[in-house]
Amino acid sequence: MSKKNSERGFSLIEVLVAMAIMGIVLFAFFNIINTNNKANTKNDTDITSLNYVQSEIENLREKIKSGEFDFDSLDKLEDGTVVYEKLIDKSKKVVYDKVLSEGDVSLYDTPYEKITTIKDEDGNLIDKGNITNKIKTIVEDKSGQIYKIAVTGKSMNDYSSKKEVKIVTEIFKDK
């Protein structure tokens, strides 16, 4: 009499194929999670830039409404506008705050790679590697009572989308 082979279970090849399929599925899953994390990081840096720009608009609006903003006493460019530039570091501190005069070089418009040294108003060197955001504010006097304000900001973070955030508004001076 012959014996009947009744062994049950999976062969080694079947187990290896199942593991390969599971590996491919897990690789795709973790790749999607990694892509989502990168997108979230970019969105966070862009939102931070937007917050800085909105904050700058609100600060300037408060100064104009309270009468603290004196457009006539500020240095103006050829076209009659006042241009402020700010650099913000990793600790969220403004390390550079300047009203540009005629002939000044705009750090905002200069490509990051071409900036060699940055000095604050006291003449201290600023480490450009710590700069996370750049903000440029342009104020134009429309009629002595209305100021047109354009604030542009962008993140210097390597993980940002490199998009500029820009808000343009007009503010009426009450007093």
Secondary structure, 3 states (H helix, E strand, C coil): CCCCCCCCCCCHHHHHHHHHHHHHHHHHHHHHHHHHHHHHHHHHHHHHHHHHHHHHHHHHHHHHHHCCCCHHHCCCCCCCCEEEEEEEECCCCEEEEEECCCCCCCCCCCCHHHCCCEECCCCCEECHHHEEEEEEEEEEECCCCEEEEEEEEEECCCCCCCCCEEEEEEEECCC
